[in-house]
Amino acid sequence: MKPKPRICIGLSGGVDSSVAALLLKRQGYDVFALFMQNWHDITGTLHGECEWEEEREIAEMVARKIGIPFHFVDLSDKYRQRVVDYMFSEYSKGRTPNPDVLCNREIKFDAFWEAAQALGADYVATGHYCRKDSFTAPDGSTMYRILAGSDPNKDQSYFLCQLSQAQLATALFPIGDLTKPEVRRIAREAELPSAEKKDSQGICFVGKVDLPVFLQQQIASKEGDIVEIFRDWYAGRPGPATLQEMAEPIRYRREDGKVIGRHIGAQYYTIGQHKGLGIGGHAEPAFVIANDMEENIIFVGEGHGHPGLWRRALRIRPDEVHWIRPDLALSPGETCRYTARIRYRQPLQGVGLHCQDDGLFLLFDEPQRGITPGQFAVWYAPDGEMVGSGVIDA
């Protein structure tokens, strides 16, 4: 009889990965746990210390309870190089990166997978709420698909939007068909030590942070003006006429509005942000609508419906377009209908994808609020398959 594959479960100490490990064990697989430490520096963390020691302790207890071997690997150097340094670089350019997406592409399904292979793993499993299946392509090769998780409130496919076919070939998602309440129930019935543990928040493997303090490790603060753009500024201005114009954010100047405050550095603020601005005197909250890195200005507008917060299109540079399904990739001149989201947990939006020589353009059926450079746009087929993604350029 052919032995069952040896599976490495990335055991974090949370309930999701714990139940994933339990299910694999119950299915008779040769399972072992690998806990990774990815961060040491406590600068800017809101809890005052990294919680990895507590997480490791819980993970070890879970492994003992399930009856699987437990291993530890320190990937903090690679995490800093591939994820945190990227974060600093993007913020310094006035863009807002998504470190969780990068962590999955560069660490969990790359560096971590290499460590798992060294321990004899054939597959690596995680506690993500998403599903995977496969089919045989016309050329006889196996093509893998990522589908949204069965729990619409916990679907985490967005965070896996940069995985490749090679990475998917050895990836398993044991809880993708379950809902969060079902996962909690299984953990309680099995008396797992993580059964009542709260979900982690903040930056992947760093935790909740005071972002300006965290970024000041490498990006110096520099005071600048906060300029308010009033709604009457838009009156009578011609609307965009082409797809490229619709995808291009408005470039404001200081003289277009009124200086209403000071900030500590334009790189610390993101499109759509309203907390931490330190400005008052408005009937509705003021939101960041743009930043000018050269002049160190952030522009704000009052109210959720401010025109500066909304537009219908975005652009992804050709080198930033990633097709999870390369067989469905568009060539210049081609278009296709999908649904898409521009941030985690955003309801899916109707969109047309337009591939042109200067990039892939997403033209939404309805205007979108807070399109943010540096974030990932992700598009889905009608059956919930995640087809591709890309970094929003503008």
N, C-alpha and C positions, 0 to 999 in steps of 0.2 A: 504494500500500500504506500502510495506517495505521501511523504510527510506534509503536514499543513505548513503554510508559509510562516516564517518567523516575523513577528510584527513588533515594531517599536512604537509605543504610545508616548506622545509628548505629554507627560503628566505635570500639570502646573500647580496642583493643590486646589484647583477649583472643582466644582461639582460636575461640569460638563466633561472634562477630560477624564475624571474619575469614573463616570458612568460609561464612557466610551471604552475605557480599559476593562471594566467589569463585563460588558457585553461581548467583547472580543474573547475574554477568558471563558465565558460561558459557552461560546461557540466552538470551543476546543482548539483555538489557535495557540501557538507558542508565543506568548506575549511577554515583553519586558518593558519596564518603565524607564524613561530617561528624562531627568529634570535638568533644565538649562538655566544657568544664571547669565543674564545679559547686561547687568548694570551694577556699578559699584558707587558711583558718585551721588551724594545726597543733595547737592546744591540745587535749590529751587523746588525740591520735593516738599509737598505740603504736610506729610506725616513726620517730617524731621529725620527719617531714616528709611532706607530701602527695606521692603518687607520680605525680601527673598528668603531670609532664614526661616521665617514663620511658614512661608509657602512651601519651602523644602520639607520642613518637619511634617506638615500635613500630607504632602505628597508621599513621603516615606510611610506614614501611617496607613494611607490608602493602599499602597502597594502591598504592605504586610497583610492588611485585611483581605485583599483579593487573592493574595498568594502568588505574586509575580516578582521577579528580580527587580531591583532598583539600582539605577546608575545616575551619575551626576556629570555634567560637562559645563565648563565655563567658556562661553562664547562672547564675553563682553568686549574683547578687542575687535572682533569682526562686527559686532553690533554697532559699536561706535563708528567704525570705518564706513560701514555700508548703510546705516540708518541715521544715526545721530549727526554725523558730519554732513549728510545729505540734507537733513533738517536745517542745520545752521546755514548751509549754502542757499537753500531756497528762501528762507526767511530774510536773509541779507539782500535778496533780489526783490523783496516785496511780494513774494509768493507764499502760499499757505500749503505746505506739504501734508501728506497723510502717512505718518510713520507706520501705522498698522499694516497698510498695504505693502509697504517696503519690507517690513519685518517678515511677512509671509513669503514674499518672493526671494528675499536675500538670506533669511535666517532659517525659519521653520522648515522650508522645503528646499533648502540648499545647504547651508553650513550645518544645520542640525541633522539633515538627512545624511550628510557625509559622516558625522559622528555616529549615527545609528548604524550605517553600513559597516563601520569599523567594529561594531559590536555584533555583527552578523545578521542585521535586519534585511528582510526582503521588501518590506513595506514600512511606511511611517503613517501613523494615525493621529488625528487630532480631534478635539471636541468641538469643531465648528458645526454650526447649524446650516449645512448645505448637503446636497446630494451629488453623486457621481454615477454616471453610467458610460457605456461604450458601445460602439458598433463597428462593423467591418467596412472599411472604405472600398471603393471600386478597385483600387490597386492591391487589395488584400491586407493592407495595414490596419491596425486598430486605432480608431479615433475615439478620444475621451471627451466627455461632456461634463460641465458643471451646471447643476440646476439649483434653483432656489430651495432653501430648506422648507420642510413641510409646515413649520410654525411661522406664519407671516409676521408675527411680532418679534421673532428672533433670527430671521433669515440673515446669515452672515456671508452670503456669497460675494457681496461687494468687496470684502476684504481679501478675497482670493482672485481678484480680477486681473492680476498680472501673472498668474501661473501659466506655465507652458505645457505643451503636450507631454514632454519628457517628465516634468514634475508631477503631472496628474497620473502618469502611468504607475507610480509607486505610492500614491496617496490614498488614504482611506478616511472616510468620515462616518463613523459608526452611529452617530445620533441624528443624522440628517433627516430621518423619517419621523423623529419624535418631536413633541412639543416640550417647552421648558417645564410645565407642570408635570409631564410624564417623567422627565429626567429627574426632577426632585423626588417624585414618588419612588422611582427605582432606587435612588440613593438612600432614601429613608428606610425602605424595606430591607435593603442590604446592610443597613447600619454603617454606611460609609462615613468616615470622619469629616468629609467635606459636604455632607448632605445639606446643612443649613448655612453654608458659607455664602456670603454675598458676592455678586459678580464684581469683578475688578473694573476699575474705571481709570481714565487718563491715558497716557501714552503707553503703548505696549511695552511691558517689562520695565518701565520707569515709574509709572503710577501717576497720580494727580500731581500737577506741577503749577507753580506760579510762573507762567510762561515768560514774562519779561525777565524775572530773576534767572530762570533756566537759560534763556538765550544770551543773557549778559555774560555768560561764561566765555563766549567767543565774539559776540557782537556788541560793541560799545553803544551805550545810550547817547542820544543827542537830541536835545530839545528842539521842537519845531512848532509851527502853527497848525491849529485846527481851523479849517475854513468851512463855513456852512454854505451850501448851495441851496438857494430857495427855489421853490417850484416855479415861480414866474420866469426863472431863467430859461426854462424849456419852451415857453410860449412862443409860437411862431417860428420855431427852429425846424428846418426840413428834416423829415425822418430818413432813416437809412434806405437806400434804393437797391443795393445789391446784397447778396449773401455775405460777402466779405465785410461790408459796412455794418450789417446786422450783428456780426460776430465781434466787431471791434468795440471795446469799451470807450466811453467818452473820456477824452483827455481834458481835464479841467485846469484852469489857471487860477492863481491867487486872486486876480482881479475879478474873477467870475462870481465871487461870493464875499462873505464877511468873516474876518478873523474873530472867532468867539472863544478861543482858549489855546492852551499849550499842551503838547504831548511829549513823551520821553524818547520817541524814536519811531519813525514811520514803519520800520520793519516789525514792530511789535503788535501791529493791528491788522485785522483781516476784514475783508469785505463782508458786510452784514453784521459786524460786531456792534453792540451797543453798551455793553458793560465795560467799566474801567476807563471811560472817556473823561470823567470828571467834569462834565458840563451840565448845566441845568437851565432853568428858565424856559423850558419847552412844554407845550401841552401834551405832546406825544414824545416817546423816546427818540433820540437822535442815533442814526446808524452810520457806520462807515460805508461810503459809496465808492471811494477810490483812494489811492495813495500815489504820491509823486516822490519816488525815491531820490531823484536828483536834487529836488528842492526841499526834501524832507517835510512834506506837507501831507496831512490826511484831510480828506474832504468828507463832510458828513451831510446828511439830509434828515429832516424831521419826518417821522412817521413810517409805518410799515409799508405804506403804498407810495413812498417817494419815487418819482420816475427814475432816479439814478440807481435804484436797487434792482430794476427789472430790465431784461432784454430776452429776445427770442432765440438767439443763436450763439454758438461758441465754436472755437477752432482748436483743433489738435494738430500739432506739427507732424509732418510725415514720419519722422524718426521716433515719435512718441506714441504712435498707434500700435496697439497690441491686439492681435486676433487670437483668442483662445482656440477658436476653430479656424485655422489657416485656410481651410478649404472654402470658407465663406468670405474671405477677404475681398474687399472691393478694389477695383482698379480705377485710375483717374477717368472721370466721365460717368461712372456708375453711381446709382443711388439705390437705397433700400429702406423699407419701413421697419422700425423696431419700437420698443419702449425703452426708456433710459432713466437713469437717476444721476444726479451730480453730487450727491452726498449720501452717506449711510442713512438708511431708514426713510429717505424721501420716497413718497409714493411714486410709482412708475409713471412716466410721462410719455405721451405720444410724440414720436420724433421721426424725422426723415434724415438719413445719413447721406451726405453728398461728398463723394471722393473727388478731389481736384488735385492738380499738381502741387499746389501750395499748402495742402493739408486736408484733413477730414473735417467737414463742417457738420454740426448737429443743428438742425433747424426744428425747434419745438413747435408743437401745435399751439401752445399757450406760452406767454412770457414766463420766464423763470426768475425767481428771486435769488439774488446773491450768488451769481456765477463767479466762482473764485479761482483765479489762476493758481496752478500748483495742485489743486484737488483732482480727483479722478472722475471722469465721466464713464459710465458703464452702460452697455446696451444689452437687451434681452430679447429673445425670440418669444412668440406667443405662448409656448409651453413652459416658460420659466427658465429656459436655458440661457446662461450668460455667455454671450457670443464674443464680446471683445471689450476693450477699454482703452483709455488714453489719458494723458495728463493735459488738463485744460491749459491752453496757452494764453487765451484771452476770452 
